[in-house]
Amino acid sequence: MAKSIFYHAGCPVCVSAEHDILNLIGSDNVEVVHVGENKNRIPEAEKAGVKSVPALLTPNGHVLHINFGASMADVKG
């Protein structure tokens, strides 16, 4: 199975969601991307359909937006 990608910006909402996602899915099945620290990954996330973080991109290309933390525009600064 391909990994899901969890995009987040490091805010408390994002960190809480990250812990829950890793507990539910398992750290071996999720790549965690902090877009605040890795801004070069923002275009990739937007191309996949991520509108806000935290968000989980599933292996089949679905984006699950989780508990609004920040828009991608906010993350870009």
N, C-alpha and C positions, 0 to 999 in steps of 0.2 A: 504494500500500500504506500502511495506517495504521502509525503508529509503535508499537513495543513500549515498555513503561515498565520501567525498571530501578530498583527500590527498594533503598536501602541506608542504613546508619547511620554510615558513615565509618570503621568499624573496619578493621584491616589485611586481614581476610578479604574484606570488602566492596569495598575499594579494588582489591584484586587481581582480584576477579571483575569489577569494573567495567571494568578495562583489557582483560581477556580478552573480555568481551561486546562492547565497542566495536570491538576488533580483528576479531572474528568477524562481527558484524552491520553495523558501520559507524555512526559517530556521527550520520549523517543519518537513520538508521532507529530510533534509540533516544532516548527522553527519560529523562534521569537525574534521579531524585528522592532527595535526601538527607533521609530522614525525621527524622533527628536535628536538622537545621537547619530543616526545614519540617514541623513537627508538625501543621500544619493539613491535611496530605496523608495522615495516618495513617488517618482514617476511610475515605477513598477506597480506600486499599490494603487495609484489612481487608474492606471490602465486596466487593472484587474477589477475595478469598480468600487474601490474603497472610497467612501465619501466622508467618513469620520472614524475616529479611533476611540476606543478599542474596536477592532474588527478581526474576524477570523475568516481567512480564505480557505475553503475546503479543497481537497484534492481534485474535485470535479469542477472547480471554478466558481462555486457559489460564494458570495460574500455575506457573512452574518455580522451585521452591525450590532454591537453589544453595549447597552447602557451608555449613551452618548457622553463622551469625555471631552473631545475637541474635534473641530472640523479640520479637514486637510489644509484649508486656507490658514487656519490658526497655526497649524504645525509648521507650515512653510515660513510663517513670520512675515 
